[in-house]
């Protein structure tokens, strides 16, 4: 090899011999390969920039993979220009110098010893991939403050959960934590939230993000950094050591023990005083370790390289094979809890390569070689150029992007699930992620139909779960990316559903008990998906979904094959504003097919169910009454004190308080209405507008006071002219 690589000792990853260099090699991926930031890699201290076979030796990539990937890998790491020669070396061209396991590279950098090592035994055969039930497959991102009545549009939610809610100010970190869940440190009752979503049949996946205050103390500038136990390890190789993440691994043990399906002894719970000892309730399906760990936009300390995220994930999965202290790791609390890697920003080849390097870390640094998660997790947004508007799922080749992910999973980690946990579109015309209005479709129509088409492409691409971003707008009149990506309006507008909410709710109700596996049928621009009911469940036996994959307002009259049904009629379901079941009508079946008009707005044709009438708009969300409104009617009520009437009143149910104008006092009619009347004790009582001297005695040395009526604001004459004299409806301040 060339440059710094001469004589470097490299440990074969399958021989279990400790070495720091493989970990440093992974850090190569901190550079442009995985981030827009050009962070210098420690790999350049170990190998020369023209050393592909050092980086990608046997056990890290096979020869074919080297050929495909080394040029891109080395161009990302190299400071010596573009490398074009990526052909595999021949063993005959290499000299062998293998000493007691580690390979010492000579000037010709032999890897023949590594290439000649016996391959690992083949993994046991995996069960064939099973298509997911569409009910939980159709997911949304949501927050604990959003109403359950809106979350039920989908079968699963991904909930963003701040670490500091459970371990807040004054709490110590693991192993001395005193966690709060009911209520938490923010005052919210997480137990109640997860109980309600579970009771409603919603599968809840909790994404733990942020850092607890005990990790960054008074240095808030590190609150968004990697979730390391000790800030001094930031910027060192110890961020790739699972032992640096015992605190988050300990807290995730507590979350799994509380909301998972397996009970643990009370002695294993680390709760603050007064917290109910709850365990094994089964309200949460899975836990996700961080959100977008590969996001490089906040700098190096928040960004996680593949090695760093793998180390974190191994700690959180099972306490790095139970080598960390007791009571760490999700699986050590509940072996059935789903564990997801942090959702990666992007679902392109770069993100998949990030996963590949994580896999190499697991193979090298875990004795079982296991990928320490159940879920490979990605985010993907369709934009035409990231600056002006969103692109349709067909324009950004969403199905092909997803197929690339699932194909790699099928070939390499077939027991893992692949989830797309963020995708979506805004409806504000000022957003660069806009679903633009065109033809007869407004922005809400386009947002809704592009979401429905995306769900169908992901199902066809063998994805296991899809969560759109997100349930509610951040702010309805916002123009920044993601501010209007909600299925509903914002909180200030009572989460009023947009058209897309009704579209997703309709899709969920129609497809809930079906699976939609298998490639789509393509006929020019027409796309057709076939969904089949799971036998043990109710509903339609077959549902065919059809749409035009264009953005020009196309429509087509065509026949849809219903799978050989002998039924005489089927039910056509159109997506419809203000209806959670769409607009349904019976259509005749001839020779197992129906003739329908298909447009860019997807339609559903269901066999085995009769049409139902439109549902009409869902009821508005009535805000929960504020604590100060308990026992008070909706409307206005006086907020009198125990000492007597005041000018304060409260608006219920939100609890906003106001004050009567001009110093008036509140008179309560006890039916949600009030009157503000003059205060009989006010110095302005019976006086017109103007300034009036008061009769109040003054303190020794103080000037006289006066009031401005009709208000009750007391003023004072200047010290130099302290005496107040009345002159009509004004006053004069002069000497005593």
C-alpha positions as CSV (number, residue, x, y, z in Angstrom):
1,X,0.0,0.0,0.0
2,X,1.0,3.6,-0.1
3,X,1.5,6.4,2.3
4,X,0.7,6.0,6.0
5,X,-0.5,2.5,5.6
6,X,3.0,0.9,5.5
7,X,3.4,-1.7,8.2
8,X,0.0,-1.0,9.8
9,X,-1.4,-3.9,11.8
10,X,-5.0,-4.6,11.0
11,X,-7.1,-7.1,13.0
12,X,-9.3,-9.5,11.1
13,X,-12.8,-8.7,12.4
14,X,-13.8,-12.3,12.8
15,X,-10.9,-13.3,14.9
16,X,-12.0,-11.4,17.9
17,X,-8.6,-9.8,18.6
18,X,-9.1,-6.3,20.0
19,X,-7.9,-3.4,17.9
20,X,-8.6,0.3,17.9
21,X,-7.9,0.7,14.2
22,X,-11.1,-0.8,12.8
23,X,-13.1,1.6,14.9
24,X,-11.0,4.5,13.6
25,X,-11.5,3.2,10.0
26,X,-15.2,3.6,10.5
27,X,-14.6,7.2,11.4
28,X,-13.7,7.8,7.8
29,X,-17.4,8.0,7.2
30,X,-17.6,11.3,9.1
31,X,-16.4,13.0,6.0
32,X,-18.4,14.0,2.9
33,X,-19.5,10.4,2.3
34,X,-22.1,10.9,5.1
35,X,-22.2,14.6,5.8
36,X,-21.9,17.9,4.1
37,X,-19.3,18.8,6.7
38,X,-15.7,18.1,5.8
39,X,-14.5,16.7,9.1
40,X,-10.9,15.3,9.0
41,X,-10.9,11.6,9.6
42,X,-8.6,9.7,11.9
43,X,-8.3,7.0,9.2
44,X,-5.7,9.1,7.4
45,X,-3.4,8.5,10.3
46,X,-3.7,4.8,9.8
47,X,-3.8,4.2,6.0
48,X,-2.8,6.1,2.9
49,X,-5.5,7.7,0.7
50,X,-5.0,5.0,-2.0
51,X,-5.5,2.0,0.2
52,X,-8.9,0.5,-0.6
53,X,-8.0,-3.0,0.4
54,X,-6.9,-1.9,3.9
55,X,-10.3,-0.2,4.4
56,X,-12.4,-2.9,2.8
57,X,-10.5,-6.1,3.5
58,X,-12.2,-9.4,3.9
59,X,-14.7,-9.4,6.7
60,X,-15.5,-5.8,6.1
61,X,-16.7,-6.0,2.5
62,X,-16.5,-9.0,0.1
63,X,-14.6,-8.5,-3.1
64,X,-17.7,-7.7,-5.2
65,X,-18.8,-5.1,-2.6
66,X,-15.3,-3.6,-2.6
67,X,-15.5,-3.2,-6.4
68,X,-18.9,-1.4,-6.1
69,X,-18.1,0.8,-3.1
70,X,-14.4,1.5,-2.6
71,X,-14.2,4.3,-5.1
72,X,-16.9,6.2,-3.5
73,X,-15.6,5.4,0.0
74,X,-12.0,6.5,-0.8
75,X,-13.0,9.6,-2.7
76,X,-14.9,10.6,0.4
77,X,-11.8,10.0,2.6
78,X,-9.1,10.9,0.2
79,X,-7.2,14.2,0.0
80,X,-5.2,13.0,-3.0
81,X,-7.7,13.2,-5.7
82,X,-10.2,10.9,-7.3
83,X,-9.5,7.2,-7.4
84,X,-10.7,5.3,-10.5
85,X,-9.2,1.8,-10.1
86,X,-11.5,-0.3,-8.0
87,X,-10.9,-3.7,-9.5
88,X,-10.5,-6.6,-7.0
89,X,-6.9,-7.6,-6.5
90,X,-5.8,-11.1,-7.4
91,X,-4.4,-13.3,-4.6
92,X,-1.4,-14.1,-6.8
93,X,-0.5,-10.4,-6.9
94,X,-0.3,-10.2,-3.1
95,X,2.3,-11.3,-0.7
96,X,1.3,-13.0,2.5
97,X,2.5,-12.0,5.9
98,X,0.1,-13.3,8.6
99,X,1.5,-13.3,12.1
100,X,-0.6,-14.9,14.8
101,X,-3.8,-13.7,13.4
102,X,-3.3,-10.0,12.7
103,X,-2.1,-9.2,9.2
104,X,1.0,-7.0,8.9
105,X,1.0,-5.2,5.6
106,X,4.2,-5.0,3.6
107,X,4.9,-2.5,0.9
108,X,2.6,-4.6,-1.3
109,X,-0.1,-4.6,1.4
110,X,-1.0,-8.2,1.3
111,X,-4.6,-9.2,2.3
112,X,-4.2,-12.7,1.0
113,X,-4.1,-14.0,4.5
114,X,-7.4,-12.4,5.2
115,X,-8.9,-13.4,2.0
116,X,-7.8,-17.0,2.6
117,X,-9.4,-17.1,6.1
118,X,-12.3,-19.6,6.3
119,X,-15.7,-17.9,5.8
120,X,-18.1,-17.8,8.7
121,X,-20.8,-20.4,8.8
122,X,-23.8,-19.4,6.8
123,X,-26.6,-18.0,8.9
124,X,-29.6,-20.2,9.6
125,X,-32.4,-19.9,7.0
126,X,-34.7,-17.0,7.7
127,X,-38.5,-17.2,7.5
128,X,-39.9,-15.6,4.3
129,X,-40.9,-12.0,4.6
130,X,-44.5,-11.5,5.7
131,X,-46.4,-8.5,4.4
132,X,-47.6,-6.3,7.2
133,X,-51.2,-5.8,8.1
134,X,-52.2,-2.5,6.6
135,X,-53.9,-1.2,9.8
136,X,-50.7,-0.6,11.7
137,X,-48.7,-0.1,8.5
138,X,-50.5,3.2,8.0
139,X,-48.8,5.4,10.6
140,X,-48.4,9.0,11.5
141,X,-46.0,11.1,13.6
142,X,-47.6,12.7,16.6
143,X,-47.1,14.3,19.9
144,X,-48.5,13.5,23.4
145,X,-50.4,16.8,23.4
146,X,-52.5,16.0,20.3
147,X,-56.0,14.6,20.6
148,X,-56.7,10.9,20.4
149,X,-59.7,11.6,18.2
150,X,-57.4,12.8,15.5
151,X,-54.7,10.1,16.0
152,X,-57.2,7.4,15.3
153,X,-57.0,8.3,11.6
154,X,-54.1,5.8,11.4
155,X,-53.2,2.5,13.0
156,X,-49.9,3.5,14.5
157,X,-48.1,6.5,15.8
158,X,-44.5,7.5,16.2
159,X,-44.3,9.8,19.3
160,X,-41.4,12.1,19.9
161,X,-40.4,11.8,23.5
162,X,-37.9,14.1,25.2
163,X,-35.5,12.5,27.5
164,X,-35.7,15.5,29.9
165,X,-39.4,14.9,30.5
166,X,-38.6,11.8,32.4
167,X,-35.3,12.9,33.9
168,X,-35.6,16.6,34.6
169,X,-34.1,19.3,36.7
170,X,-32.6,18.0,40.0
171,X,-32.7,14.3,38.9
172,X,-29.5,12.3,38.8
173,X,-28.5,10.1,35.9
174,X,-28.3,6.3,35.8
175,X,-27.5,4.5,38.0
176,X,-29.0,7.0,40.5
177,X,-31.9,8.2,38.4
178,X,-35.2,9.1,39.9
179,X,-37.5,8.9,36.8
180,X,-40.9,10.5,36.7
181,X,-43.6,9.3,34.3
182,X,-46.9,10.0,36.0
183,X,-46.7,12.9,36.1
184,X,-43.3,13.5,34.5
185,X,-41.0,16.4,35.2
186,X,-42.9,18.6,32.8
187,X,-46.2,17.8,34.5
188,X,-47.6,15.5,31.8
189,X,-49.1,12.1,32.5
190,X,-47.3,9.8,30.0
191,X,-49.0,6.7,31.5
192,X,-52.4,8.0,30.7
193,X,-51.4,8.9,27.1
194,X,-50.0,5.4,26.3
195,X,-52.9,3.7,28.0
196,X,-55.4,5.7,25.9
197,X,-53.6,5.0,22.6
198,X,-53.3,1.3,23.4
199,X,-56.9,1.1,24.4
200,X,-57.9,2.7,21.1
201,X,-56.0,-0.1,19.2
202,X,-53.2,2.3,18.1
203,X,-49.7,0.8,18.1
204,X,-47.3,3.3,19.7
205,X,-43.6,3.6,18.9
206,X,-41.7,6.0,21.2
207,X,-38.7,7.9,19.8
208,X,-36.5,9.0,22.6
209,X,-34.6,12.2,21.7
210,X,-32.6,14.9,23.4
211,X,-30.6,14.6,26.6
212,X,-31.5,14.7,30.3
213,X,-30.4,17.8,32.2
214,X,-28.2,15.7,34.4
215,X,-25.9,15.1,31.3
216,X,-25.3,18.7,30.4
217,X,-26.0,20.4,33.8
218,X,-25.7,24.2,33.4
219,X,-24.0,24.0,29.9
220,X,-27.1,24.2,27.8
221,X,-25.0,24.5,24.6
222,X,-24.4,20.7,24.9
223,X,-28.1,19.8,25.3
224,X,-28.3,18.7,21.7
225,X,-25.0,16.7,21.6
226,X,-24.6,13.0,21.6
227,X,-26.2,11.3,24.6
228,X,-22.9,10.4,26.2
229,X,-22.5,9.9,30.0
230,X,-19.6,12.3,30.2
231,X,-19.2,15.4,28.0
232,X,-15.4,15.0,28.2
233,X,-15.6,12.1,25.7
234,X,-17.0,14.3,23.0
235,X,-14.4,14.7,20.3
236,X,-12.6,11.5,21.3
237,X,-12.7,7.8,20.2
238,X,-14.7,7.0,23.2
239,X,-17.9,8.1,21.4
240,X,-17.6,4.8,19.6
241,X,-17.5,2.8,22.9
242,X,-20.8,1.4,24.1
243,X,-19.7,2.1,27.7
244,X,-20.1,5.8,27.0
245,X,-23.9,5.3,26.7
246,X,-24.9,3.5,29.9
247,X,-27.2,6.3,31.1
248,X,-29.5,6.3,28.1
249,X,-29.3,2.5,28.1
250,X,-30.4,2.5,31.7
251,X,-33.3,4.9,31.1
252,X,-34.5,2.9,28.1
253,X,-34.5,-0.2,30.4
254,X,-36.9,1.7,32.7
255,X,-39.2,2.7,29.7
256,X,-39.3,-0.9,28.5
257,X,-39.9,-2.2,32.0
258,X,-42.8,0.2,32.5
259,X,-44.6,0.2,29.2
260,X,-43.5,-3.1,27.7
261,X,-45.1,-6.5,28.0
262,X,-42.8,-8.1,30.6
263,X,-43.0,-7.3,34.3
264,X,-39.8,-6.7,36.3
265,X,-39.3,-6.8,40.1
266,X,-40.1,-3.5,41.8
267,X,-36.5,-3.5,43.0
268,X,-35.5,-2.9,39.4
269,X,-37.5,0.3,39.0
270,X,-35.7,3.6,39.5
271,X,-38.5,6.0,40.3
272,X,-38.9,9.3,42.1
273,X,-40.8,9.3,45.3
274,X,-44.6,9.2,44.8
275,X,-44.4,7.6,41.4
276,X,-46.7,4.6,40.9
277,X,-44.7,1.4,40.5
278,X,-46.0,0.2,37.1
279,X,-44.4,-2.6,35.0
280,X,-45.3,-4.9,32.1
281,X,-48.5,-3.0,31.1
282,X,-47.9,-3.6,27.4
283,X,-49.0,-0.1,26.2
284,X,-45.9,0.6,24.0
285,X,-45.0,-1.5,21.0
286,X,-41.4,-0.3,20.5
287,X,-38.7,2.2,21.3
288,X,-36.5,4.2,18.9
289,X,-33.0,5.3,19.9
290,X,-32.7,8.9,18.9
291,X,-33.9,10.8,15.9
292,X,-31.8,11.5,12.8
293,X,-28.4,10.7,14.4
294,X,-26.8,11.3,11.0
295,X,-27.9,14.9,10.7
296,X,-24.8,17.0,10.2
297,X,-26.5,20.4,10.2
298,X,-25.9,21.0,14.0
299,X,-22.1,20.3,14.0
300,X,-19.8,17.4,14.9
301,X,-20.8,16.8,18.5
302,X,-24.5,16.2,17.8
303,X,-23.7,14.2,14.6
304,X,-23.2,10.5,15.0
305,X,-20.9,8.5,12.7
306,X,-22.1,4.9,11.8
307,X,-19.7,3.6,14.4
308,X,-21.0,5.9,17.1
309,X,-24.6,5.1,16.4
310,X,-23.8,1.4,16.3
311,X,-22.1,1.7,19.8
312,X,-25.1,3.6,21.2
313,X,-27.5,1.2,19.7
314,X,-25.6,-1.8,21.0
315,X,-25.7,-0.3,24.5
316,X,-29.4,0.4,24.3
317,X,-30.4,-2.8,22.7
318,X,-29.1,-5.2,25.4
319,X,-26.5,-3.4,27.4
320,X,-23.9,-4.4,24.7
321,X,-24.6,-8.1,25.3
322,X,-25.1,-7.4,29.0
323,X,-21.5,-6.2,29.5
324,X,-22.7,-2.8,30.8
325,X,-23.9,-2.4,34.4
326,X,-27.1,-4.2,35.4
327,X,-30.5,-2.7,34.4
328,X,-29.3,-1.4,31.1
329,X,-30.7,-2.2,27.6
330,X,-34.2,-2.5,26.3
331,X,-34.1,-6.3,25.7
332,X,-32.9,-6.9,29.3
333,X,-36.2,-5.5,30.5
334,X,-38.6,-6.8,27.8
335,X,-37.2,-9.4,25.2
336,X,-40.3,-8.8,23.0
337,X,-40.0,-5.0,22.8
338,X,-39.3,-3.8,19.2
339,X,-36.0,-1.8,19.1
340,X,-35.5,0.7,16.2
341,X,-32.3,2.4,15.2
342,X,-32.6,6.2,15.0
343,X,-34.4,7.2,11.9
344,X,-31.8,8.3,9.4
345,X,-32.2,11.6,7.5
346,X,-32.5,10.4,3.9
347,X,-33.3,7.0,2.4
348,X,-30.8,7.1,-0.5
349,X,-27.8,5.0,-1.1
350,X,-25.8,7.2,1.3
351,X,-28.1,6.3,4.2
352,X,-28.0,2.7,3.3
353,X,-24.2,2.8,3.2
354,X,-24.4,4.2,6.7
355,X,-26.4,1.1,7.8
356,X,-23.8,-1.1,6.1
357,X,-21.0,0.3,8.1
358,X,-23.1,0.0,11.3
359,X,-23.5,-3.7,10.4
360,X,-19.7,-4.0,10.0
361,X,-19.3,-2.5,13.5
362,X,-21.7,-5.1,14.9
363,X,-20.0,-7.9,13.2
364,X,-16.6,-6.8,14.6
365,X,-17.5,-5.6,18.1
366,X,-20.4,-7.9,19.2
367,X,-19.6,-11.5,19.9
368,X,-23.0,-12.6,18.4
369,X,-22.4,-10.4,15.3
370,X,-26.0,-9.3,15.5
371,X,-27.4,-6.1,14.1
372,X,-28.5,-4.6,17.4
373,X,-32.0,-3.6,16.4
374,X,-35.2,-5.0,15.0
375,X,-35.9,-2.1,12.7
376,X,-33.9,-0.3,10.0
377,X,-35.3,3.2,10.0
378,X,-35.2,5.9,7.3
379,X,-36.8,9.3,6.5
380,X,-37.4,10.6,2.9
381,X,-39.0,13.8,1.6
382,X,-39.8,14.3,-2.1
383,X,-38.6,17.8,-3.3
384,X,-38.0,19.0,-6.8
385,X,-35.0,21.1,-5.8
386,X,-35.3,21.6,-2.0
387,X,-36.1,25.3,-2.6
388,X,-39.5,25.7,-4.3
389,X,-41.9,22.9,-4.0
390,X,-42.4,19.2,-3.4
391,X,-42.3,16.5,-6.0
392,X,-44.8,13.7,-6.5
393,X,-43.8,10.2,-5.3
394,X,-43.4,9.2,-8.9
395,X,-41.1,12.1,-9.8
396,X,-38.7,11.4,-6.9
397,X,-38.9,7.6,-7.6
398,X,-40.1,6.8,-4.1
399,X,-40.9,3.2,-4.9
400,X,-37.5,2.6,-6.3
401,X,-35.8,4.2,-3.3
402,X,-37.8,2.0,-1.0
403,X,-37.1,-1.2,-3.0
404,X,-33.4,-0.5,-2.7
405,X,-33.7,-0.6,1.1
406,X,-35.9,-3.7,1.3
407,X,-33.7,-5.5,-1.3
408,X,-30.6,-5.0,0.8
409,X,-32.5,-6.1,3.9
410,X,-33.8,-9.3,2.1
411,X,-30.2,-10.2,1.0
412,X,-28.3,-9.3,4.2
413,X,-30.6,-9.0,7.3
414,X,-33.8,-10.7,6.4
415,X,-35.1,-10.9,9.9
416,X,-35.1,-7.1,10.3
417,X,-38.0,-4.8,9.4
418,X,-37.6,-1.7,7.3
419,X,-39.6,1.4,8.2
420,X,-40.0,4.8,6.6
421,X,-40.9,7.0,9.6
422,X,-40.9,10.4,8.0
423,X,-42.3,11.6,4.7
424,X,-44.8,14.2,3.7
425,X,-45.8,17.5,2.1
426,X,-46.7,21.0,3.2
427,X,-49.8,22.9,2.1
428,X,-48.5,26.4,2.5
429,X,-47.6,28.0,-0.9
430,X,-44.5,29.5,0.7
431,X,-43.0,26.2,1.7
432,X,-40.2,24.5,-0.3
433,X,-41.9,21.2,0.5
434,X,-45.3,22.3,-0.9
435,X,-47.7,19.9,-2.5
436,X,-48.7,22.4,-5.2
437,X,-52.2,23.0,-6.4
438,X,-52.7,22.2,-10.1
439,X,-55.7,21.7,-12.4
440,X,-58.8,21.1,-10.3
441,X,-56.8,20.0,-7.3
442,X,-56.0,22.4,-4.5
443,X,-52.9,22.0,-2.2
444,X,-54.9,19.9,0.4
445,X,-56.1,17.6,-2.4
446,X,-52.5,17.1,-3.7
447,X,-51.1,16.6,-0.2
448,X,-53.7,13.9,0.5
449,X,-53.5,12.0,-2.8
450,X,-49.7,12.1,-2.9
451,X,-49.6,10.7,0.7
452,X,-52.1,7.9,-0.3
453,X,-50.0,7.0,-3.3
454,X,-46.8,7.0,-1.2
455,X,-48.3,4.6,1.3
456,X,-49.2,2.2,-1.6
457,X,-45.7,2.4,-3.1
458,X,-44.1,1.7,0.2
459,X,-46.4,-1.3,0.8
460,X,-45.5,-2.6,-2.7
461,X,-41.8,-2.1,-2.0
462,X,-41.9,-4.5,1.0
463,X,-41.6,-1.8,3.6
464,X,-43.0,-2.9,7.0
465,X,-44.2,0.4,8.4
466,X,-44.8,3.9,7.1
467,X,-45.3,7.0,9.3
468,X,-46.2,10.3,7.5
469,X,-45.0,13.6,9.0
470,X,-47.2,14.7,10.8
471,X,-50.6,14.8,12.5
472,X,-51.0,18.5,13.0
473,X,-49.7,21.7,11.5
474,X,-47.2,23.6,13.6
475,X,-48.8,26.9,12.6
476,X,-51.4,27.2,9.9
477,X,-50.0,30.4,8.4
478,X,-46.4,29.3,8.5
479,X,-44.3,29.1,5.4
480,X,-41.3,27.3,6.7
481,X,-40.7,23.7,5.7
482,X,-42.8,21.2,7.8
483,X,-44.9,23.9,9.4
484,X,-48.0,23.0,7.4
485,X,-47.3,19.3,6.8
486,X,-50.1,18.2,9.2
487,X,-53.2,16.2,8.4
488,X,-55.0,18.8,10.6
489,X,-54.9,22.5,11.3
490,X,-52.9,23.6,14.3
491,X,-53.9,23.7,18.0
492,X,-55.2,27.2,17.8
493,X,-57.7,26.0,15.3
494,X,-58.8,23.0,17.4
495,X,-57.0,20.4,15.1
496,X,-59.7,20.8,12.4
497,X,-59.1,18.1,9.8
498,X,-57.7,19.0,6.4
499,X,-58.8,16.9,3.4
500,X,-55.7,14.7,3.8
501,X,-56.9,13.6,7.3
502,X,-60.1,12.3,5.9
503,X,-58.2,10.6,3.0
504,X,-55.9,8.8,5.4
505,X,-58.8,7.9,7.7
506,X,-60.7,6.4,4.7
507,X,-57.7,4.5,3.6
508,X,-57.2,3.1,7.1
509,X,-60.8,2.0,7.4
510,X,-60.9,0.3,4.0
511,X,-57.5,-1.5,4.1
512,X,-57.1,-2.1,7.9
513,X,-57.6,-5.9,7.7
514,X,-55.7,-6.5,4.5
515,X,-52.2,-6.9,3.3
516,X,-51.0,-5.3,0.0
517,X,-47.8,-7.2,-0.8
518,X,-46.6,-7.8,-4.3
519,X,-45.6,-5.6,-7.2
520,X,-48.0,-3.1,-8.6
521,X,-49.6,-3.7,-11.9
522,X,-48.5,-1.1,-14.5
523,X,-50.3,-0.2,-17.6
524,X,-48.7,2.9,-19.0
525,X,-49.5,5.6,-16.4
526,X,-52.0,3.5,-14.6
527,X,-51.0,1.9,-11.3
528,X,-53.0,-0.9,-9.6
529,X,-52.5,-2.5,-6.2
530,X,-54.3,-5.5,-5.0
531,X,-54.9,-6.0,-1.2
532,X,-56.3,-9.2,0.3
533,X,-58.1,-9.6,3.6
534,X,-56.4,-11.6,6.3
535,X,-58.6,-14.6,6.6
536,X,-59.2,-14.4,10.4
537,X,-60.4,-10.8,10.1
538,X,-63.5,-9.1,8.8
539,X,-64.1,-6.6,6.0
540,X,-63.7,-6.7,2.3
541,X,-62.2,-9.9,0.9
542,X,-60.3,-8.0,-1.9
543,X,-59.6,-4.3,-2.3
544,X,-58.1,-3.0,-5.5
545,X,-56.5,0.5,-5.4
546,X,-55.9,2.4,-8.6
547,X,-54.5,5.8,-9.6
548,X,-52.8,7.6,-12.5
549,X,-49.1,8.2,-11.8
550,X,-49.0,11.6,-13.4
551,X,-49.3,15.3,-12.4
552,X,-51.3,16.6,-15.4
553,X,-54.9,16.0,-14.4
554,X,-55.2,12.7,-16.4
555,X,-58.0,10.3,-16.0
556,X,-58.8,7.0,-17.7
557,X,-61.8,4.8,-18.1
558,X,-60.6,1.2,-17.6
559,X,-61.5,-2.2,-16.3
560,X,-60.1,-3.4,-13.0
561,X,-59.7,-7.1,-12.4
562,X,-61.1,-8.1,-9.0
563,X,-59.3,-11.4,-8.8
564,X,-61.9,-13.8,-10.2
565,X,-64.7,-12.8,-7.9
566,X,-68.2,-14.2,-8.6
567,X,-69.9,-11.2,-6.9
568,X,-72.4,-9.3,-8.9
569,X,-71.5,-5.9,-7.4
570,X,-68.5,-4.3,-5.8
571,X,-68.2,-1.1,-3.8
572,X,-66.4,1.9,-5.3
573,X,-64.9,4.1,-2.6
574,X,-63.8,7.6,-3.6
575,X,-61.7,9.8,-1.3
576,X,-64.0,12.6,-0.1
577,X,-63.7,15.7,2.1
578,X,-65.5,15.5,5.4
579,X,-66.0,11.8,5.3
580,X,-63.9,9.1,7.1
581,X,-65.3,6.4,4.8
582,X,-65.1,8.3,1.6
583,X,-68.0,8.4,-0.9
584,X,-69.2,4.9,-1.5
585,X,-71.5,3.4,-4.2
586,X,-72.2,0.1,-5.7
587,X,-70.8,-0.7,-9.2
588,X,-71.7,-3.8,-11.3
589,X,-69.2,-6.6,-11.7
590,X,-68.9,-8.3,-15.1
591,X,-66.7,-11.3,-15.7
592,X,-64.8,-10.6,-12.4
593,X,-64.0,-7.0,-13.3
594,X,-65.5,-3.5,-12.9
595,X,-65.3,-0.5,-15.3
596,X,-64.4,2.7,-13.5
597,X,-62.8,6.1,-14.2
598,X,-59.4,6.4,-12.6
599,X,-57.7,9.8,-12.0
600,X,-54.7,10.9,-10.1
601,X,-56.8,10.8,-6.9
602,X,-56.6,7.1,-5.9
603,X,-59.9,5.1,-5.8
604,X,-60.6,1.8,-3.9
605,X,-62.8,-1.0,-5.2
606,X,-63.9,-3.4,-2.4
607,X,-65.4,-6.9,-2.8
608,X,-67.6,-8.4,-0.1
609,X,-68.9,-5.3,1.6
610,X,-71.9,-3.1,0.9
611,X,-71.7,0.7,0.5
612,X,-72.1,2.9,3.6
613,X,-73.2,6.5,3.6
614,X,-70.7,9.3,4.0
615,X,-69.8,9.9,7.7
616,X,-70.0,13.7,7.6
617,X,-67.4,15.9,9.3
618,X,-66.0,14.7,12.6
619,X,-67.0,16.7,15.7
620,X,-64.7,19.6,16.7
621,X,-62.2,19.0,19.4
622,X,-63.4,20.6,22.7
623,X,-60.4,21.7,24.7
624,X,-60.1,20.1,28.1
625,X,-61.1,22.7,30.7
626,X,-58.3,24.4,32.6
627,X,-57.9,23.5,36.3
628,X,-59.1,27.0,37.3
629,X,-62.3,26.3,35.3
630,X,-63.4,23.3,37.3
631,X,-67.0,23.7,38.3
632,X,-67.5,26.8,36.2
633,X,-69.8,27.1,33.1
634,X,-68.4,27.6,29.6
635,X,-68.1,31.4,29.1
636,X,-67.1,34.2,31.5
637,X,-67.0,33.9,35.3
638,X,-65.8,36.4,38.0
639,X,-62.6,35.4,39.7
640,X,-63.3,37.0,43.0
641,X,-60.9,36.6,46.0
642,X,-61.8,35.5,49.5
643,X,-61.6,39.1,50.6
644,X,-64.3,40.3,48.3
645,X,-65.1,41.3,44.7
646,X,-62.4,42.1,42.3
647,X,-62.2,43.3,38.7
648,X,-60.8,39.9,37.5
649,X,-62.7,37.4,35.4
650,X,-61.9,34.1,33.8
651,X,-62.8,32.7,30.3
652,X,-63.6,29.0,30.4
653,X,-62.7,26.4,29.3
654,X,-59.2,27.6,28.4
655,X,-58.7,29.5,31.7
656,X,-57.6,32.8,30.3
657,X,-57.9,35.7,32.8
658,X,-58.8,39.3,32.0
659,X,-59.5,42.4,34.0
660,X,-62.5,44.8,33.9
661,X,-61.7,48.1,32.3
662,X,-61.6,51.4,34.1
663,X,-61.2,49.9,37.5
664,X,-64.6,48.2,37.4
665,X,-65.5,45.2,39.5
666,X,-66.9,41.9,38.1
667,X,-70.5,41.0,38.7
668,X,-71.2,37.3,38.0
669,X,-74.6,36.2,36.5
670,X,-73.6,32.5,37.0
671,X,-74.6,31.5,33.5
672,X,-71.4,32.1,31.7
673,X,-71.9,35.9,31.5
674,X,-70.6,38.8,33.6
675,X,-70.9,42.5,33.9
676,X,-68.2,45.0,34.8
677,X,-69.6,47.7,37.0
678,X,-68.2,50.8,38.7
679,X,-66.5,50.1,42.0
680,X,-68.5,52.0,44.7
681,X,-65.4,52.5,46.7
682,X,-63.5,54.1,43.8
683,X,-62.6,57.8,44.0
684,X,-64.0,58.1,40.5
685,X,-67.5,57.1,41.5
686,X,-70.0,59.8,40.4
687,X,-67.3,61.8,38.7
688,X,-67.1,62.6,34.9
689,X,-64.0,62.2,32.8
690,X,-61.0,64.1,34.0
691,X,-58.4,64.5,36.8
692,X,-59.5,64.7,40.4
693,X,-57.7,65.2,43.7
694,X,-58.3,62.4,46.1
695,X,-59.2,62.7,49.7
696,X,-56.9,59.9,50.8
697,X,-54.5,61.0,53.6
698,X,-50.9,61.3,52.5
699,X,-48.0,59.8,54.3
700,X,-45.7,62.3,56.0
701,X,-43.4,64.0,53.4
702,X,-45.4,62.6,50.4
703,X,-47.1,64.9,47.8
704,X,-50.9,64.8,47.3
705,X,-52.5,62.2,45.1
706,X,-55.0,62.4,42.2
707,X,-56.8,60.0,39.9
708,X,-57.6,60.0,36.2
709,X,-61.3,59.0,35.8
710,X,-62.9,56.8,34.8
711,X,-59.9,54.7,35.6
712,X,-58.5,54.3,39.0
713,X,-54.8,54.9,38.4
714,X,-53.4,56.9,41.2
715,X,-50.9,59.6,40.4
716,X,-48.9,62.1,42.6
717,X,-48.0,65.7,42.3
718,X,-44.3,66.5,42.0
719,X,-42.2,67.0,45.1
720,X,-41.5,70.6,44.3
721,X,-45.3,71.4,44.0
722,X,-46.9,68.8,46.3
723,X,-50.3,70.3,46.9
724,X,-53.3,69.2,44.7
725,X,-56.0,71.8,43.9
726,X,-59.1,71.0,41.9
727,X,-59.9,73.2,38.9
728,X,-63.1,72.0,37.3
729,X,-62.3,68.6,35.8
730,X,-58.6,69.0,36.1
731,X,-56.1,69.6,38.8
732,X,-53.3,72.0,39.6
733,X,-50.2,71.0,41.6
734,X,-48.7,73.9,43.5
735,X,-46.8,74.8,46.7
736,X,-48.3,74.1,50.1
